[in-house]
């Protein structure tokens, strides 16, 4: 649920999305908060799939709603620049962004025409 340009990686004809900003030990209930915010139906599908592979208690499930609020506060703090991780040099400038988007569009156009 964090689809931003810095989480999209292209190598040749392959696009992969990954993000390790929040990787590490945390409460299991924080993992699906973005899914619950999107749709209760998607959240239930996520819970069923997750439970088919790994334990996710009903207490964990109930706690997800709290992490929706905590997650929103975390994002706001980051965007306001008050989080330790929100300081640093940007990887791209606005001028660089047009070139990135143009490359993606060219890659997409070539992928479709080669299909």
N, C-alpha and C positions, 0 to 999 in steps of 0.2 A: 504494500500500500504506500510505497514511497518511490513512485516512478518519476524520477528526475533525471536530467541528462547525465549527472555524475554517477548514476547507478546503472546506466545502459552502456554496455561495452560491445564493440563491434570488432570482429576479426574475420577478414575475408567476407564470405557470404553468410556469416553467422552473427546474430545479435543475441546477447545474453544479458539478463538483468540480474544484478546482485548488489547487495548493500550490507556492509559490515559495521556501519556506524554504531549500532546498538548490540553488536555481538558480545556475548559474555553471559555470565550467570545472572539470572533474574527470576522473577516470579513467573511460573508457567502461565498464569492467567493473563500476562501482558501480551503474549504472542498474538492472540486473535482479536485484540480490541478494534483494530481497523476493519476487520471483517464484520463484527457486530455493528459498528457504526454504519456500515454500508447497507446491510440488510439482515434482518432476523433469519430469513430463509437461508441465506448464504452461511450465516453463523452456524445454524443447526447442521448444515451439510459439512461444514468445517469440523465441528465437534465429532460428528459420526466418523469422518475420515481419520481424524487425529486419534480417536479412541480405538480405531482398528489397528493402530500401530503402537500407541503409547498411552500410558495411564493419564487420565484427565478427570479428576474427581468432580462431583456435583458442586462442592464448595468452590473449586477452581472456576467452574462454569459461572457460578453466581458472582464471583469476584470480577469477572471481565468487565461488567458495567462500570465499576469504580475505575478501572484502568482506562476506560473511554475518557473520563474526566481528567484523570492524571495525564494521559497522553496528550490531550488538547492543551493542558497547561504547559506541558513540556515543550510542545511545538511553539506555543506563543513565547515562552521564555527564550527559546533558541532564536526565533525570528526577531525578537526585540534586542538581541545581542547580550542578554544578561547571563546566558549559559556559558560555561567555560569553553565548550566545544564550538560555540558560534563565532569565535574570533579566529582570524587567520586570513591568509591571502586567497582571494578567489582564484579558482583554476582557470576561469574564462572571463573575458570582458564581454560587454554587449556586442562589440565589433566582432569578436571571435565567434560568437553564437551563430551568426548568419552563416559562416562557413561550415560549422558543424551541421546545421540543419540542411544546408545545400548538399553536403556529402551524404546525409541520410536519405534525402529525396532521390539523389542520383542512384544510390545503392538500391533503394526500393524499386525505382523505375527499371533498373537493369534486372533485378530479381524477377519482376513480373514479366518482362519481355522475354526472359530466358526460360520461363516456365512452360 
